[in-house]
Amino acid sequence: MNDFDYISIIIIYILILCIIVLTKIIDIRKSKRKIKMIDFLDFYYILIFFITPILCLIQIRNGTMSTYQRNLFMTTDARYFLIVLLLAIIGYIFIHLGYRIKIIGKGIKNIDVKNKKFFMVSVLLMCIGTGALLLWTKAYGMPWDIFPYASQIRSGVVEIYNPFTFVKPFCYFSVIATYNFIIIWESKKWKLNFSVSLCLAISIFSSIIFLIANDGRMLMLIYVLVPLIYFLLKRKRKIPIVKLAIISILMLLIVGNIDKFTYLIRNHEKSTRETNDSISSIIVDEFSYTYSNSVNFLYMKEKGIIQGFTELNDLYNIIFSWIPERFTPDNVVTLFERNTSYYDNASGTLPTDLITASLYKFGYIGIFIIPVLVGILIRILDEYFQKNTDSFNQMFFILVSIYLPLRLVAYYDLSNILFGCFYIIISYILVIMSNKNRGGKIENECTIED
């Protein structure tokens, strides 16, 4: 592309971005409604499929993009960049068409967080999470002795043999336990209670050890954001746009700098790696792969490099999503792994975003199918959590709203999402089963809103 092409596409992106953002702000200000999960999804979608491409195009044109990220683009043909913009617009429209399908149903009765059973389930989750952490880190010595190996663990190549690797997913239960004990402590009007305080301290300790050892920036951020936004939106869930905007900017800054903090803890010295701490560079560093993914898919599809669709293979992967890796067949290849296989210069795994995953699954028709299904799913969850307003469900609403839309938009792979939601689903089921005031069956019907 020449300068005129870059500038033209950037201007078109900016115009579309302004229209979408202004429409969203007007809708929120006029309706004065409570915050919904679709608002989180829209934020991620706008950030990843409109803001990120603008910043990528500017950096490519100015020559400020890192060599690695620039080399991920297999072509700079303007046609592909314009088609990706069109696909992003279509995806956004069809998500909201799917969201207009209203799900009417009965939810469960509110969870009594002051009930002894809720405390016992929280203790169980704490024990599972802490016990799994101790087993998982046993091969390294003390729990914190695993820190120097965090980067290797994240890449999947570890020198030390660990027979208890399969218990790693259970470490996440400490995260849920943390939130539960915060809720319990809040229900007691923050009165000092030794048992609750001790359990909360253990849960926080286990969670922090695990998050640092797992070396996942997003999960670390989510762990802090959930209770923060929970108290910000307490009870009424009204949308304080200015506060959320400030939190969003701070969130991006933290994501870009959290590696420095974890590196210092793991290695007891400052990282010597040079990084650009500007917000635009942080966004490009974190999400530019979503833009190169879509551009490259169109290029490879036209060149005949990619053939066939992956939906049947994805369904096969879902069956094994909760089974330990050592027991899964060798022919289980995730969408992430398939996408990465097309890159000779990839460092680690390159996830598939919503648009690229839709193309992999059904071709061009996928950009109509998958976004509609995503919109329907988000509407179902929104309807469900609006009917259940107790503290536990409010906290879970924030957790699911921060986590799931991000995975759907930026890291779309159903088997991977199901695996990532393992601790959330199981924890929620355990709490619901322990709730003695359970409601009846959920009866649903579908209608289309005007």
C-alpha positions in Angstrom: 0.0 0.0 0.0 1.1 3.6 -0.6 0.5 6.5 1.7 -2.8 7.4 0.1 -4.1 3.9 0.7 -3.0 3.9 4.4 -4.5 7.4 5.0 -7.8 6.5 3.2 -8.4 3.3 5.2 -7.5 5.0 8.5 -10.0 7.8 7.8 -12.7 5.2 6.9 -12.0 3.3 10.1 -12.1 6.5 12.2 -15.5 7.6 10.7 -17.0 4.1 11.4 -15.5 4.2 14.9 -17.0 7.6 15.7 -20.5 6.5 14.4 -20.4 3.3 16.6 -19.1 5.0 19.7 -21.5 7.9 19.5 -24.5 5.6 18.9 -23.4 3.5 22.0 -23.0 6.6 24.2 -26.4 8.0 23.1 -28.1 4.7 23.8 -26.6 4.5 27.3 -27.3 8.2 28.2 -30.8 8.2 26.9 -32.0 4.9 28.4 -30.2 5.4 31.7 -30.2 1.6 32.0 -28.2 -0.8 34.1 -24.9 -2.1 32.8 -25.2 -5.2 30.7 -22.8 -7.9 29.4 -23.3 -6.6 25.9 -21.6 -3.3 27.0 -18.5 -5.2 27.9 -18.6 -7.1 24.6 -19.0 -3.8 22.6 -16.0 -2.3 24.4 -13.8 -5.3 23.5 -15.2 -5.4 19.9 -14.6 -1.7 19.3 -11.1 -1.9 20.9 -10.0 -4.9 18.9 -11.7 -4.6 15.5 -11.6 -0.8 15.1 -9.1 0.9 17.4 -6.4 -1.7 17.0 -6.5 -1.7 13.2 -6.2 2.1 13.2 -3.2 2.0 15.4 -1.6 -0.8 13.4 -2.1 1.0 10.2 -0.5 4.2 11.6 2.5 2.3 13.0 3.0 0.3 9.8 2.9 3.5 7.8 5.2 5.4 10.2 7.6 2.4 10.5 7.2 2.3 14.3 5.7 -1.2 14.5 8.0 -3.9 15.8 9.7 -6.1 13.2 8.0 -9.2 14.7 4.5 -7.8 14.5 5.0 -6.3 11.0 6.3 -9.7 9.8 3.1 -11.3 10.9 1.3 -9.6 8.0 1.7 -11.8 4.9 0.5 -9.0 2.6 -0.1 -5.2 2.5 -2.6 -5.4 -0.4 -5.2 -2.7 0.3 -8.0 -5.0 -0.8 -7.6 -7.4 2.1 -7.5 -4.5 4.6 -10.8 -3.0 3.2 -12.5 -6.4 3.3 -11.5 -6.9 6.9 -13.1 -3.6 7.7 -16.3 -4.6 6.0 -16.3 -8.0 7.9 -15.8 -6.1 11.2 -18.9 -3.9 10.5 -21.0 -7.0 9.5 -19.9 -8.9 12.6 -20.9 -6.0 14.9 -24.3 -5.6 13.2 -25.1 -9.4 13.4 -24.0 -9.6 17.1 -26.6 -7.0 17.9 -29.2 -8.7 15.6 -28.6 -11.9 17.7 -28.8 -9.9 20.9 -32.3 -8.7 19.9 -33.6 -12.2 20.3 -35.1 -11.9 23.8 -35.0 -14.8 26.1 -37.8 -14.9 28.7 -37.4 -17.3 31.5 -37.4 -17.9 35.3 -34.1 -17.7 37.1 -33.1 -19.4 40.3 -34.0 -17.8 43.6 -31.4 -15.5 45.2 -28.3 -17.1 46.8 -28.3 -16.6 50.6 -24.6 -15.5 51.1 -25.2 -15.5 54.9 -26.1 -19.1 54.9 -23.6 -21.5 56.4 -23.7 -23.7 53.3 -22.4 -20.9 51.2 -19.5 -20.5 53.6 -18.8 -24.2 53.5 -18.8 -24.3 49.7 -16.4 -21.4 49.7 -14.1 -23.3 52.1 -14.3 -26.3 49.8 -13.3 -24.2 46.8 -10.4 -22.7 48.8 -9.2 -26.2 49.8 -9.4 -27.5 46.2 -7.6 -24.4 44.8 -4.9 -24.4 47.5 -4.4 -28.2 47.5 -4.1 -28.2 43.7 -1.5 -25.4 44.0 0.6 -27.3 46.5 0.5 -30.4 44.3 1.2 -28.5 41.1 4.2 -26.7 42.6 5.6 -29.7 44.6 8.1 -30.6 41.8 9.7 -27.2 42.1 10.1 -27.1 45.9 8.1 -24.4 47.8 5.1 -22.9 45.9 7.0 -19.7 45.1 10.0 -21.7 43.7 8.0 -22.2 40.5 8.3 -18.5 39.7 11.5 -18.7 37.6 9.8 -21.3 35.4 6.7 -19.2 34.7 7.7 -18.2 31.1 8.5 -21.8 30.3 5.2 -23.0 31.7 3.3 -20.5 29.6 5.1 -21.6 26.5 4.5 -25.3 27.3 8.2 -26.2 27.4 9.4 -27.0 30.9 12.7 -28.7 31.8 11.4 -30.2 35.1 9.1 -33.2 34.9 5.9 -32.6 36.9 3.5 -35.6 37.3 0.9 -33.2 38.8 0.5 -30.9 35.8 -3.1 -32.2 35.3 -4.2 -30.5 38.6 -3.3 -27.0 37.3 -6.9 -26.1 36.2 -8.1 -26.7 39.8 -5.8 -23.9 41.1 -8.3 -21.4 39.6 -10.8 -22.3 42.4 -8.9 -20.1 44.8 -9.9 -17.1 42.6 -13.6 -17.9 43.1 -13.0 -18.5 46.8 -11.5 -15.1 47.1 -14.6 -13.5 45.6 -16.9 -15.6 47.8 -15.1 -14.6 51.0 -15.2 -10.9 50.0 -19.0 -11.3 49.6 -19.3 -13.0 53.0 -17.2 -10.4 54.7 -19.3 -7.7 53.1 -22.5 -9.3 54.3 -21.2 -9.1 57.8 -20.8 -5.4 57.3 -17.0 -5.7 57.3 -16.9 -6.9 60.9 -13.7 -8.7 61.7 -14.3 -12.5 61.7 -11.3 -14.7 62.3 -12.5 -17.7 60.2 -13.6 -15.6 57.2 -10.4 -13.4 57.4 -8.2 -16.5 57.5 -9.9 -18.1 54.6 -9.8 -14.9 52.6 -6.1 -14.5 53.3 -5.4 -18.1 52.2 -7.4 -17.7 49.0 -5.7 -14.4 48.1 -2.2 -16.0 48.8 -3.0 -19.1 46.7 -4.4 -17.0 43.9 -1.5 -14.6 43.7 1.1 -17.4 43.7 -0.8 -19.2 41.0 -1.4 -16.1 38.8 2.3 -15.2 38.9 3.4 -18.8 38.2 0.9 -19.0 35.3 2.3 -15.8 33.9 -1.1 -14.6 32.5 -1.4 -10.9 32.3 -5.1 -10.8 31.5 -6.1 -13.1 34.3 -4.1 -11.1 36.8 -5.9 -8.0 35.7 -9.3 -9.7 35.8 -8.6 -10.9 39.3 -8.3 -7.3 40.5 -10.9 -5.8 38.3 -13.8 -8.0 39.3 -14.2 -6.9 42.9 -13.2 -3.3 41.9 -16.1 -3.0 39.3 -18.4 -5.0 41.6 -18.2 -2.3 44.3 -18.2 0.5 41.7 -21.5 -0.8 40.3 -22.9 -2.1 43.6 -26.6 -2.8 43.7 -27.8 -0.4 41.0 -25.4 -1.4 38.2 -25.8 2.1 36.7 -23.1 3.0 34.2 -20.7 5.7 35.4 -19.2 6.3 32.0 -16.4 8.6 33.1 -15.3 6.2 35.8 -15.4 3.2 33.5 -13.4 5.2 30.9 -10.7 6.0 33.5 -10.6 2.3 34.6 -10.3 1.2 30.9 -7.3 3.5 30.3 -5.7 2.3 33.6 -6.4 -1.3 32.6 -4.5 -0.9 29.4 -1.6 0.8 31.1 -1.4 -2.0 33.7 -1.6 -4.7 31.0 1.4 -3.1 29.3 3.5 -2.9 32.4 2.5 -5.9 34.4 5.2 -8.0 32.9 7.8 -5.8 34.5 6.3 -6.4 37.9 6.0 -10.2 37.5 9.5 -10.4 36.0 10.9 -8.6 39.1 9.1 -11.0 41.5 10.1 -14.1 39.5 13.8 -13.2 38.9 14.5 -10.7 41.7 15.8 -8.2 39.2 14.4 -5.6 36.8 13.8 -6.6 33.2 16.4 -5.2 30.8 14.0 -5.5 27.8 13.1 -2.1 26.3 9.4 -1.5 26.0 7.2 1.4 24.7 4.8 2.3 27.5 2.4 4.5 25.4 -1.2 3.3 25.3 -1.2 2.9 21.5 1.9 0.7 21.7 0.4 -1.4 24.5 -2.7 -2.0 22.4 -0.8 -3.0 19.3 1.5 -5.3 21.3 -1.4 -7.0 22.9 -3.9 -7.2 20.1 -2.3 -6.7 16.7 -2.4 -10.4 16.0 -6.2 -10.1 15.6 -5.8 -7.7 12.6 -3.0 -9.7 11.0 -5.1 -12.9 11.5 -8.0 -11.6 9.4 -5.8 -10.1 6.7 -3.7 -13.2 6.4 -6.7 -15.5 6.3 -8.1 -13.7 3.2 -4.7 -13.7 1.6 -4.2 -17.5 2.3 -7.7 -18.4 1.2 -7.2 -16.6 -2.2 -3.9 -18.3 -2.7 -5.4 -21.8 -1.9 -3.2 -22.3 1.2 -6.3 -22.7 3.4 -8.9 -25.3 2.3 -12.0 -26.6 4.0 -13.7 -25.5 7.2 -13.0 -26.5 10.8 -16.5 -26.8 12.4 -16.6 -30.6 12.7 -13.0 -30.7 14.0 -14.0 -28.0 16.6 -16.9 -30.1 17.8 -14.5 -33.0 18.2 -12.1 -30.8 20.3 -15.0 -29.7 22.5 -15.5 -33.3 23.7 -11.9 -33.4 25.0 -11.8 -29.8 26.3 -12.1 -30.9 30.0 -9.9 -34.0 29.7 -6.2 -33.7 30.8 -3.9 -33.3 27.9 -2.1 -36.5 28.6 -5.3 -38.4 27.9 -6.4 -36.6 24.7 -5.7 -38.2 21.3 -2.8 -36.9 19.2 -5.2 -35.8 16.4 -6.9 -33.2 18.6 -5.7 -29.9 17.1 -7.2 -26.7 18.4 -8.2 -23.8 16.3 -5.3 -21.8 17.9 -2.8 -24.5 16.9 -4.1 -24.7 13.4 -3.9 -21.0 13.0 -0.3 -20.9 14.3 0.7 -23.7 11.9 0.4 -21.3 9.0 3.1 -18.9 10.4 6.8 -19.7 10.1 7.8 -16.8 12.3 5.3 -17.1 15.1 6.5 -16.8 18.7 4.3 -19.0 20.8 0.6 -19.6 19.9 -1.4 -17.2 17.8 -5.0 -17.3 19.0 -8.0 -16.8 16.6 -10.2 -13.8 17.1 -14.0 -13.8 16.4 -13.7 -12.8 12.8 -10.9 -15.1 11.9 -12.6 -18.0 13.7 -15.9 -17.4 11.9 -14.0 -17.6 8.6 -12.2 -20.7 9.6 -15.4 -22.4 10.6 -17.8 -21.6 7.7 -16.0 -19.3 5.3 -17.5 -15.9 4.5 -21.0 -17.1 5.6 -19.4 -17.6 9.1 -19.3 -13.9 9.7 -23.1 -14.0 9.7 -23.5 -17.2 11.7 -21.1 -17.0 14.6 -21.7 -13.3 15.6 -25.5 -14.0 15.7 -24.9 -17.0 18.0 -22.6 -14.8 20.2 -25.3 -12.2 20.4 -27.8 -14.8 21.5 -25.5 -16.2 24.1 -24.8 -12.8 25.6 -28.5 -12.0 25.7 -29.3 -15.2 27.5 -26.6 -14.4 30.1 -27.8 -10.8 30.5 -31.4 -12.0 31.0 -30.3 -14.6 33.5 -28.2 -12.2 35.7 -30.8 -9.5 35.6 -33.2 -11.9 37.3 -30.7 -12.9 40.0 -29.6 -9.9 42.0 -28.0 -11.3 45.1 -24.4 -10.4 45.9 -23.0 -13.8 44.6 -24.7 -13.5 41.2 -23.7 -9.8 41.0 -20.0 -10.7 41.5 -20.4 -13.6 39.0 -22.0 -11.2 36.6 -18.9 -9.0 36.7 -16.6 -12.0 36.4 -18.4 -13.5 33.4 -18.9 -10.1 31.8 -15.2 -9.2 31.9 -13.9 -12.7 31.0 -16.3 -14.3 28.5 -16.8 -11.4 26.0 -13.0 -10.9 25.9 -12.5 -14.6 25.1 -15.3 -14.5 22.5 -13.9 -11.5 20.7 -10.1 -11.8 21.0 -9.5 -15.5 21.7 -12.4 -17.4 20.0 -12.1 -21.2 20.2 -15.0 -23.0 21.8 -12.9 -25.8 23.2 -10.4 -23.3 24.7 -13.2 -21.1 26.1 -14.9 -24.1 27.7 -11.6 -25.2 29.2 -11.0 -21.6 30.5 -14.5 -21.5 32.0 -14.0 -24.8 33.8 -13.5 -23.3 37.2 -16.3 -20.8 36.7 -18.9 -23.3 35.7 -18.1 -25.9 38.4 -17.9 -23.3 41.1 -21.3 -21.9 40.1 -22.9 -25.3 40.0 -21.6 -26.1 43.5 -23.0 -22.9 44.9 -26.4 -23.4 43.3 -26.6 -27.0 44.5 -25.8 -25.9 48.1 -28.5 -23.2 48.0 -31.5 -24.6 49.9 -33.9 -22.1 48.4 -33.5 -23.3 44.9 -36.0 -22.3 42.3 -37.8 -24.4 39.7 -36.7 -25.3 36.2 -35.9 -22.5 33.9 -38.6 -22.2 31.2 -37.5 -20.2 28.1 -39.2 -18.8 25.1 -37.8 -16.6 22.4 -39.2 -13.3 21.0 -37.7 -10.6 18.8 -37.6 -7.1 20.2 -38.8 -4.2 18.2 
